[in-house]
Amino acid sequence: MQTALITGASSGIGAAFAHELAARQSNLILVARSEAKLQQLATALQTEFGIEARVVVQDLTQPTAATEVFEIVQQQGWVVDLLVNNAGMGDYGMFSQRSLKQQS
């Protein structure tokens, strides 16, 4: 059974990906800031589809967050077959007028 890691999994498109992949019998590693939402989603998907769903609480806007997620996955011995890199943040306006720091 494959394992998918989904960032931004607690709601919206990330949660929709989680439902779809669980329905296809993929185990999941769910990553987002909201532990309560992640735990609720993991429990629901495990119950409905009989898959394993693990939770990693992480704010991916923090500079070291991606490294921390990687280290947790490595320490637990989890193997990721598919990455759904859905986490993001919004900004608006003309790209050339936006802060470089905001865009990176």
N, C-alpha and C positions, 0 to 999 in steps of 0.2 A: 504494500500500500504506500503510495507516495505521500510526502509531507509538504504542505505549502505554508510559507511564512507570509502573513498579510499584515502590512503596516496600515495604520488608520482604520483598524478593524472594528472599532466600537460602534460605528454608525455609518449610514449612507452607503456609498459604493463599496467600501471595505467590508461592511457587514453583508452586503449582497454577494460579494465574491465568496465570503466565508460560507454562506448558505449554499451557494451553487457548488463549491468544491466539496463541502461535506456531503451533499446529495450524490456526488460522484465518488464517494468513499475515499476522499483524501483526509488524512490526519492534518491538523492545523496547529500553527503557532500564531496566536493572535497578539498583535502589538498595538498599543495605544496608551494614552494618558489616563483614561478612566478605568480604574480597576473594577469598580462595581459593574459597569456596562460590559466589560470584557468577561468577567466571571459569569454574568447572566447569559451572555451569548454562548460561551463555552459549554455551560451546563445544558442549555437548550439544544445545541447541535449534537452533543454527545448522546443525549436522551433520544432525540429524533432519528439520528442517523447511525448511531453505534460506532462513532469514530472517536479518536483521541483528540482533544482540543486543549492545548496548553496556553497559558497566559503569561505575557511579559509586559509589565507596566513600564512604559518609557515615554518621555516627552522628546520626540525626535527633533524638536527645534533647538535642543541643547547641543553644544559642539561635540561632546563625547558620546552622545546617545547611540549612534550607529555602532561604534566600537563596543559599547556596553552590551548591546543586543547580541552582537557577534560573539562576544565572550560568554554570555549566558548560554547561547546555543551550543558553543563548543564545550563548555563545562558540563552541560547536561548530556552531551553525547548525541544530541539530536542531529539528524541529517536533513537538510533542506533540499528538496527536489525542484521546488517552484517558488519564486519570489513575486509577490504582488506588492509592488512598492507604491502604495496608494496614499500614504500620509503626505500632507502638504499644508501649506498656509496660503492665504490669499493676499493679494496686493492689487492695486489698480492704478491706472494712469498710463501715460506714455512711457514706454520702456526706457527711452533715452533720458527721461527726467526722473527716474526712480533711483534711489540710493543703491550703490553697488553692494553695500553691506546687506541690504534687504533682499537683494536678488541672489546672494550666494548662500 
